[in-house]
Amino acid sequence: MPDPPIDLRSDTVTLPSPEMRAAIANAELGDDVFAGDPTVNRLQDMAAEMLGKEAALLVSSGTQGNLIAQLTHCPRGAEVIVGEGSHIIEHEAGGAWLVGGLGLHTVPIDSKGRLDLGAVRRAIRPDDPHYPRTGLVCVENTHNRAGGTVQNEEDVAAVRDLADKHKLPVHIDGARIFNAAVKLGVPVANLAAYGDSITFCLSKGLGCPIGSVLCGSQDFINDARRYRKVLGGGMRQAGIIAAAGIYALENMVERLADDHENAAYAAEELAEMPGVALSPPPETNLLYFTVDGWKSHKLERKLNDAGVLCFDEGGRIRWVTHYGIERSHIDEALDRTRAVLKAGP
Ligand SMILES: *Cc1c(COP(=O)(O)O)cnc(C)c1O
């Protein structure tokens, strides 16, 4: 394999910068299960304020945050309405039904990852003892499977309106909500406003080694804290995690625009190569494409062998731009890809 490989598998592969490592090393610590870690408390206050919520909770991962949100919002046996192909149903190991006794009721999404509101309306159960209760509606923004697509305030407000009519809470899986906010040029709180709760990931484009944050009302977060404990997410001197998060919220948000520019540039160049089709053109830092005459799993293997690390995601090749990937890395990845395509399958 050519050295060094260029790692476009995910924005989760980002490594903490020297400054972030220094913040971790110098963090003031306490026992967070006793709510006594000053650095965790600071991160939670900061996140709540940025997202426009009363309170926040540091959790170990986005998966844990989404599961805690579902458990907190829903009684056992309830249904959660999610879009087809959403991270909650595809990539969270069935936690909702395994741990929560919850059903996931899927509805179609459009090319932006927006829920089909007519289908949501039909999925909401009447109050009748024959049916399970409907407990929650989930929105994913940016939408991973749809292509890192962004839903704007109007899009999310429409889901909120419908949920309000049926007195249902809305949870936003905002793993990459900062990418959406930076792309739209709006404060992240504007997008979070339409959710009763929202999770976002520190460990993706924001460059932290670990962690996500769940935000909501004070009552919601009080209950969520108990479910976090149940799931083994009560951590002790978690300030070493939170310190990275504080550093990221202060220093790593605006740079997400660089990732979006790199993805757009890579897409333009790829589109010039014979047989390449963007699927769809990127809006943020996720870029999907197919190539005529290539099976995606074979192309994945050839690209990986050529030092372009990436995944075949359901018949499309996915590249993810992130902290640590500069324009020069994209150029090198493009050169290697050109050579692979030229050699043919
Ligand atoms: C990454 C991601 C998550 C959470 O993933 P973890 O690896 O558990 O932190 C949740 N939702 C979406 C849309 C994601 O992309």
The ligand as a MOL file (V3000), in Angstrom:
LIG
                    3D

  0  0  0     0  0            999 V3000
M  V30 BEGIN CTAB
M  V30 COUNTS 15 15 0 0 0
M  V30 BEGIN ATOM
M  V30 1 C -22.1030 8.7560 14.0160 0
M  V30 2 C -23.5550 8.8910 14.1400 0
M  V30 3 C -24.2010 8.6270 15.3530 0
M  V30 4 C -23.5080 8.1700 16.6000 0
M  V30 5 O -22.4610 7.3190 16.4390 0
M  V30 6 P -21.4540 6.8590 17.5890 0
M  V30 7 O -20.4140 6.1650 16.7990 0
M  V30 8 O -22.2230 5.9570 18.4840 0
M  V30 9 O -20.9680 8.0710 18.3210 0
M  V30 10 C -25.5620 8.8250 15.4010 0
M  V30 11 N -26.2390 9.2730 14.3260 0
M  V30 12 C -25.6470 9.5480 13.1630 0
M  V30 13 C -26.4550 10.0950 12.0290 0
M  V30 14 C -24.2760 9.3580 13.0190 0
M  V30 15 O -23.6950 9.6200 11.8470 0
M  V30 END ATOM
M  V30 BEGIN BOND
M  V30 1 1 1 2
M  V30 2 1 2 3
M  V30 3 2 2 14
M  V30 4 1 3 4
M  V30 5 2 3 10
M  V30 6 1 4 5
M  V30 7 1 5 6
M  V30 8 2 6 7
M  V30 9 1 6 8
M  V30 10 1 6 9
M  V30 11 1 10 11
M  V30 12 2 11 12
M  V30 13 1 12 13
M  V30 14 1 12 14
M  V30 15 1 14 15
M  V30 END BOND
M  V30 END CTAB
M  END
